[in-house]
Amino acid sequence: MNTNTFNDIKEKITEWIRLDYIYPEDIPTIELYMDQVTTFMDKQLSGNKRHDEDKILTKTMINNYSKNDLLPPSDKKKYSKDHIILLIYIYYMKNFLSINDIERLLKPMTETHFQTSSEITMSDIYADIFSLEQQYGVKVRESINDVYEIAATQFATNDDYLKTFAMISMLSYDIYAKKQLVEKMVDSLLEKPISKAEQKEAAKAESKEAKALARQQEKEAKAKKNGTASQN
């Protein structure tokens, strides 16, 4: 049973929202094979996992992103720095945007800046966006602390559950409102809104990815269990 009090949450907020990042200078400049890409992403972003068995990136995911035109094809099974930058964006955006939305959002970038002689490279874009995110992260942490202080004034002094629920509700509203805004901004970049049929296809693609990942995790869990049993 969870014994955390609402006061305990205040002490853990900083720890819980401390995310792993991939610094611009840490992205390999040499081409990598798929196994190397997944290993790199898992190592760099492992602190963002909710559970130890969660996967940051898998071969199945990469193949699906290519099939759905989110990611340009590899060059002789090797992935460039630009590929990795796109995979980083996809990793974050897939948590709140559909595959179709991400494809439409990233398409102008891949057409103009992916492995081209454009004056602005993918690396330039990533470095600038990374800097902005680091600056904005300070405000995000401050706003979360503000939400905590508001929730702390609600309900009875010792009602930890309702105070926690109040904080979760306010943060959820913030996420929902920003998700709606992001979707509208994506639509504003398009010549026409995303149709229901396109949304349905995107949902199917996401469902296939989720099922493939679940099968892979189940297979790995069985292999690990069988390995442990054989050792005994």
VENGI-V585275 format. One record per helix or strand. SS is the DSSP state (a for helix, b for strand). FROM is the first residue (numbers start at 1). TO is the last residue. If there is no record, write none. Layout:
ss->SS from->FROM to->TO
ss->SS from->FROM to->TO
This chain:
ss->a from->6 to->16
ss->a from->24 to->26
ss->b from->32 to->33
ss->a from->34 to->48
ss->a from->59 to->67
ss->b from->75 to->75
ss->b from->78 to->79
ss->a from->81 to->93
ss->a from->99 to->113
ss->a from->122 to->152
ss->a from->160 to->188
ss->a from->196 to->231
